[in-house]
Structures are given as C-alpha cells and as structure tokens.
Amino acid sequence: MMLEPERAATLVAERLVRPMPGGVAGPGKDWLVRRTLEELGIHCESEANLQDLKGFMIASPRGAEIVISERLGEDERLGVYAHLLAHALLEQVAGEDELPGSFYSRLEYVEGREPAGRSNAERHSEMVADALAKAILRGRLDGAPMYSYRHKREPARNRGLRPRLGRFWLDLCHRTSLALFWHSPKYQKLRARREMSALIRRVEGLVKVAYAC
Amino acid sequence: MADRDEVQVARWSAIRDRVGSCLREMRVGEMPTSQARLSGDLEDLGYHVTQSMISRYEQGLLEQPLTLERLVGWALCCASLSAPAFRELLALAGYLLPWSVDDLSRFDRTLSQYRALPLPDQIVLRRKLLWHVLGLESR
C-alpha cells in the first residue's frame, strides 16, 4: 500500500505551524498540504464534476490519490485533506496489520448530502476523525492521544520488571486517553489544550525516568 | 495472425461462454443495469462497447477477446456488483484479485457508497476505481 497516513499527518501538521513561504502574498496553506502529500507519493488532483462529494481518497498497491472538488475554497480544501488523513489514520490504528491492506477508500460528502441511515459506529468515527483533523490543522498532533495516530509502539529500551511495569502503566494511560477521546467530546476539547499536552509529556517523561523504560 | 494473438483468441474461446454468462448475471442481478446504460457508462470510461456487442458478449458469441480494462469497466458499471462476484469474474478470466477479506469488505462498502452517489460523482469515482483495480496480477 502506498499510503503512510501517520507520516503524512505528522509532516502536514509540522509544516502547517511553520511560517508560510512568501508570507501573505505567497501560496495558501492548501497548496502546502497538497505539496506535502505529493512529496509523500499521494497524488492529488482537483475535479470540477463532483456534486455530492467534497473529495475522496483511494489507496491500493497502485498508489494513493486524493481527488478534491474544484468548487471548494481554501479552508474547505484544507479541511477535506485533514479529514481524509484522519480517517486513514483511524483505519490504520484499528487494523491489525501495519497498513490498511490492499484497498482503502474514503469519501467526504458535502454537508447534508451524506447517506442516510449511518450507523452509530460511523457517526462516532466521524466525530473522532473531526477532532483528529482539527489537531492536524492546528499543527499539533500531540493535541490528540498518541494511540490515535501512532500505530507502532516504541520498542522497549530496557528489560526487567521495573521497565515493564512502567511500560504497562504508560500503555494503560494511553489506552484510557484513547478510550476517553473516542467517547467524550469534552475530553477531546481538554486534550486539545496546550497545557494538557505539556502535562502529559511531563508525566510521560517522569514515568520513563522513574521506571527506566 | 501473430502467435500471440492466436493464443489470446484460443484462450478467449475457451472461457468466453463462462465469462459471458457471469457478466450477464452481474448486469441483470438484484439491481439490473440496462444494456443501453451499460454501453453509455462504458463510453464514459472511454470504451466503445455497443449494446449489440454487450448482447453478443453475454451470449459468448463474440470472438474478439474482452480486454481486462473492458472487463473491469463492465463490472464496475453494473449496479449489482459485489466484491465476491467481482473476484469470481476475474478468476474466470484468469486474473487474481490479491485482496484479503478485509479488503473485499472495504471494496463492498465503497461500492454501496458509490451507488448512492449522483451520476457525475459516480463517473469520477468509477474512473479512479478502474485505475486502481487494474493493478491486478495476472495468473
């Protein structure tokens, strides 16, 4: 599969917080995101004939591509890119394999044109993707639980009971944070705050030192 | 006729009845697609297949082999297409769809979402799907 959503989301978030080349008169942020995705091998194009769709993503061993409606404004385009990446991240994290298999697709609908009768799970996933997309657009992926965007766990640095206990404790905290993120919009808001990210980094650092893990 | 063409024609002769009836089943399945609609949709994909050709392909009468591109295009234009039927059709034609069960269910989900879209969106999405599905491995 030619899609690395974690890498793409991280790079896009990093670049969005940097000052734009050329300042206000320079190209827009959507150009930057598109260029970043193209660099990562995700082909992006605009399409004039989309009606109910804002855009879509398809990935297969042939490559990954994003098609976006030409009618969207800059902010909307940014939102669609971020949403598509967020959904790909969630799919990757939910999957047992390293990558979401040989075929992946995601459609983003114009508001009010979504298919009727969406399941609770789909609506839930949409809400979480929304929070994750906001974190990407803010340029702060750390404003979301680590397990929502990071598929691979850090390898153990030390062996022994104490480091294992430390890793267990951290894993439990990350999982709890992810579960809260999935179920509570209030927690999503809280987790998006800089102070919260700083606190979590601090606690994680302390645990790693204390347990040598 | 070149050797390669002869081999292709012989191969097609051996499978055209089964492929034809499979294509017909796909077209007239749960959500039937008329020959006229199919012909128009294939035209949108850039393939010229007339209604009469559709009829003759379905009966296994046409000697001209149906290319992989047209075969996949045909399948994608049928409203009744499902991932297992698609896999079966390609297997009949000698192609392997290297997808897992999860991939097949994702493809099915995409197909059901795609069918609910208005025609212009369907055309755009279908072209892209065709490109991705054509990355198949030959058996």
HADDOCK unambig.tbl for C-alpha pairs under 7 A between the chains (distance, minus, plus):
assign (segid A and resid 49 and name CA) (segid B and resid 120 and name CA) 5.92 0.50 0.50
assign (segid A and resid 49 and name CA) (segid B and resid 121 and name CA) 6.74 0.50 0.50
assign (segid A and resid 50 and name CA) (segid B and resid 120 and name CA) 6.19 0.50 0.50
assign (segid A and resid 50 and name CA) (segid B and resid 121 and name CA) 4.95 0.50 0.50
assign (segid A and resid 51 and name CA) (segid B and resid 120 and name CA) 6.84 0.50 0.50
assign (segid A and resid 51 and name CA) (segid B and resid 121 and name CA) 6.11 0.50 0.50
assign (segid A and resid 52 and name CA) (segid B and resid 117 and name CA) 6.87 0.50 0.50
assign (segid A and resid 52 and name CA) (segid B and resid 121 and name CA) 6.91 0.50 0.50
assign (segid A and resid 53 and name CA) (segid B and resid 121 and name CA) 6.86 0.50 0.50
assign (segid A and resid 60 and name CA) (segid B and resid 132 and name CA) 6.23 0.50 0.50
assign (segid A and resid 62 and name CA) (segid B and resid 132 and name CA) 5.87 0.50 0.50
assign (segid A and resid 62 and name CA) (segid B and resid 135 and name CA) 5.80 0.50 0.50
assign (segid A and resid 101 and name CA) (segid B and resid 103 and name CA) 6.18 0.50 0.50
assign (segid A and resid 102 and name CA) (segid B and resid 99 and name CA) 5.98 0.50 0.50
assign (segid A and resid 102 and name CA) (segid B and resid 103 and name CA) 6.14 0.50 0.50
assign (segid A and resid 103 and name CA) (segid B and resid 103 and name CA) 5.32 0.50 0.50
assign (segid A and resid 104 and name CA) (segid B and resid 106 and name CA) 6.60 0.50 0.50
assign (segid A and resid 105 and name CA) (segid B and resid 110 and name CA) 6.74 0.50 0.50
